């Protein structure tokens, strides 16, 4: 190889190394949020995942590699203190120099209040409109998402748990409208720090939004044949999915993600199952099947499994859409199973 070719090769390698080094170090709390960040960073860089797949985000002990990822992070995207209350202090301690984006605080994020009762009130969805969403709705923005990013940047170190989220359902990622808005926020945030890759971030976010729009239509089709049938979930984690697609649950066996239901609550749910002719009870991978069996005792109700975090899926850009698709398929399969 000639001296000139060697020189050009070395120069190209140096530039490639510099470009890679300039990509911001990014961390995300849970698999679905990490997936959205990874979608925006596709072919540019890879974010770090803080909460390992299959682990509960409510109580978690960081492994050394995860603590190091927080320490190295220039940006941290997390759901908020209602879901991961321990992470606020960890971010302040380990990622004190990072810009922290609390997704539940964004004006682009629609939030819903926590349902306190074991038995949910019936929702009148009428003619289901997939674009209709209720609750704490921020769809009519007073400022653009880029303006929101500027606001977040000005308050980045205050976003690690200083806001009052009491009474808010923390499972905000199960709204595809929220996820679509976050893709824009993620792209704008990273573009401001890494203008050399801004075009790639914007293109990835746009493609991600198109994918979510198509996925929402796909899910509508999966759920259309089973609308109007009653089902019970293990714990109240699916309100955003229910609200997005017009498939309201009739109740939850366990009110809290981290607590077992009392005998009185199980009796209450059993009465609900009989009263409403519930056709499906849905459990989750991390919870004991014995509790679901107790609820179903004496009935021929079908069972299914929902996984709101994608515990058995490989982390990465494909995880988030697959989580929603799996929820829809599992619900539809359970509701249309022969009685």
N, C-alpha and C positions, 0 to 999 in steps of 0.2 A: 504494500500500500504506500502511495506517495506521501511525502511530508505534508503537502497541502491537504490531502484527504484526511490524514490523521488529525491535522489541526481543526478541520471542519467538523470531524466527528466529535472531538473533545469539546468544541464550542457548543455543538448541539446538545451534548450530554449535560453540559453546565447549565445551559438555558432550561433544559427540561427539568433538571434538579431544582433550579431556582423557582420555576413555575409551580412545581409540586410543593415546595416549601412555603410558597406564598398562599396556598389554599388554607383558609382558616381551620383551626382545630375546633370541631363541633361535637357536642355531646347531647344526647336526648334521653329522657327518662324511661319510657316504656316502649315496647315493640312497635305499636301502631304509630306513635309519634316519630320514633326513629325511622320507620318506613317512609313517612312523608318527607322527612329531611333527606333521607337517602335518595328519594325520587328527584328532589331538586338538585342534589349534588351528583347525580349520575354522570359518569365519565369525567368528573372533575376531582372528586375526593370522596372519602367515606367517613360518616359520623361514627362516634362511639356510642354504644348502648350501655346505659347505666344499670337498669334492673334486668337481670338475666331472664331468659325465656322460662316460663313455668313458675316463676317466683311471684309471691304476692307483693304488689307495689305498696301496700299499706304499712307493712312492717318488713324491713329489709336491712341486712348488714352488708355493707359494701365489701367486695373482695378487693385485694390490693390493686389489681389491674383497673378496676372501676374507679377507685379513689384516685389513681394516677390519671385516668382519663379526665376526671373532673378538674384535677389540678392543672392539667395541660390545656384545658378548654379555653378558647377565646369567646365561644358562644355556647350557651346552655338553653335548650328548648325543653320546657317541662310543662306538664298538664296543670299543676297547681297544688297548693297545700291540702286541699280536701282529699286528693287521691294519695299523695305521697307526703304526709306531714313531716316526716323525718328528713326529707331531702332539702328543705329550706335551709336548715342549719348546716347541712353538709356542703351545700353550695356556697354559703357565706364563708365557711371555714376553708374549704379546699379550692374554690373557684372565685376568690375575692376579686380577681382582676378581670373576670369574664363579664360579658354582656348577657344578662339573664332575661329570657323572654318567657313570661308566664302566660300560657295560652288562654287560661280561663279569664285573664284580665283584659284581653284584647277586645276592643269595640266590635271587631269582626266576629267574635265568638258569641253564639247563642247559648244561653244557659237556661236550665230548668230547675225549679225548686225540688228538693228531696221529698219524696212521698213518704209520709210518716206511718201510714196505715198498712196493715198486712193485706187488706182488701182494697184494690184500687177502684175508684169511681169509674163507672162506664163512661167512655168518651163518645161523643156524637161526631163522627167524622163525616157523616153524610156522604156526598159524592167525593170520594177521596181525591184530593188535589196534591200531587207530590211536591208542588212548589209552596204549599201552605205550611207554615210552621208557627206554633204558638209558643207561649212562655216569654222569657226575657229575650226579646228579639231585637237584634242590632242591625237588621238588614238595611234600614234606612240610615245610612251613615251620614254624620255631619261632616266627616272628613274622610279623605281617601285612605286606603290601606297604607300608602306610602307615608302620608301624614302621621298615621298611627305608629309606623315604625320610628319616625323621628321622635314622637312622644316617648316611645319605649326606650330609645337610645338615651334620652335625657334623664330617664329614671331607671336605668338598667340595674343598678345595684340595690334598688328598692323593691325589686320584683321577686325576691326570694322568700316570700311568705309573709309580708307585712300587711296584706289586704285581708279584709274580713270576708270569708267565703262561707260563713255559717249558713246552713240551710240550702246549699247549692248541690245539686246532683253532680258528682265529679266525673261521670263517664262521658264527658263531652266529645270524645273522639268518635263515638258511634253515630254522630251526625255527619253525613257526607258533605253537607253544606259547610259545617265547621272546617272539615278537612280541606275542602276546596279553598276556603278563605285563608287557611294557614299556609297552603302552598305559596300563595302570593306574598304573605308576610315573611316566610322563610327566604324566598328568593330576593325580596327587597333588602332584608337584613344582611344577607351574605354579599349581595352585589355592592352594597355601600362599603363593605370592608375589602372586597376583592373585585374591583371594577374590571380587571382583566378577564374575569370569567362571568361577568354580569350577563352577557348575551346567552351563555349556556344555562345559567340559573333561570333566566326568564323563559327560555324555550322549554326547559324541563318542567317548570311549573305550569306553563300553558298546556303542555301535553298531559301532565298529570290531571289538570282540571277537566280536560276532555275525556280522559279515561274514567274519571269519577262520574261525569254526566252519563256516559254510556253504561257504566255499572249500575247507576241508579235506575235506569230504564230496564236493565236486565233483571234487577231485583224486583221491580214492580211486576214484571212478568212471572217471576217465580212465585210471588206471594198472591197474585190475583186469584188463583183457584181456591185459596183457603181463607179468604177474607170473611170475617164474621164469626169464625170459630173461636172458642174460648180456650185459653191456655194459662198455665201458671209457671212462673220462673222460680229458680232456686233463690236468687237474691235480686234485689231491684237494681240491676245494672243496665237495663236495656231501654230506658225511657226515651233516650234520644233516637234510637233505632225505631222504636214503636211510633214515635211522633213523626219521624221523617217519612215512614212508609204506611202509616195508617193501620197498624196492627197492634192494638192495645192489649196488654196483658191484663188478666183479671186479678192478679195478686202475686205476692212473693212469699216463699216459705220462710226465708230469713231476711230481716230488715237490713241488717248490716253485713258487709262483706266479710267481717272478721268474727261474727258471733253465730253460735248454733241456736236454732229456734227452740223456744220453750214448748213444753207439752201443750200449754193453752193455745199457743200460736198454731201448732200442728192441728189441733182440733178445729180451730177457726178456719184453717185452709181446707181441711177435709169437708167441712160444711159448705164452703164455697164451691168446691169441686162438685158436690152433689147438687147444690142449688142451681148452678149455671150449666150443668152438663158439660163440664170441662173435659175436653178430649185429649189434652196433652199436658204433661208436666215435664219441664225442662231442667236438667241438672247441669253441673259444670265439672270439668275434669278434676279440680282440686278439692271437691267436697265429697263427703261420704255418701255413697249410694243408699246407705241404710236409712237416712233421713227421708229421701224421696220415697223409699219403699214404705215407710211409716205413713206418709201422706196418702199413698195410693192404696193402702190396705183396704180390701173389700171392694175395690173398684176395678174396672177393666181399662182404665185410662192408659194411654200410650206414653212412652217416655222418649226423650231425646237429650242430646248434650249440646250446650252452647258454650263457646269459648270466646269471650270478648277481647282477649289479649293475643290470641293466636299462639298459645303456648307451645304447640307442636309444629309450628311453621318456622322455616329458616328466616332469620332477620334479614331485612333488605327491602328494596322498593316494592316487591310483589306482595309483601305481607299484608299491608293495610287493605287493599282491595279484596284479598282472599279472606280476611277476617269477616268483612261484611257479606261476601258471597256465601261463606260457610254458615253464618248466622241465618241467612234467608233460606238456604237449602235445608238446614237442620230443622228449622221451624216448620217449613212446608212439608217435609217428610213426616214429621211427627203428627201434624194436624190432618194429613190425608191418609194416614195409616188406617187399615180396616179395624173397626171396633169389635 
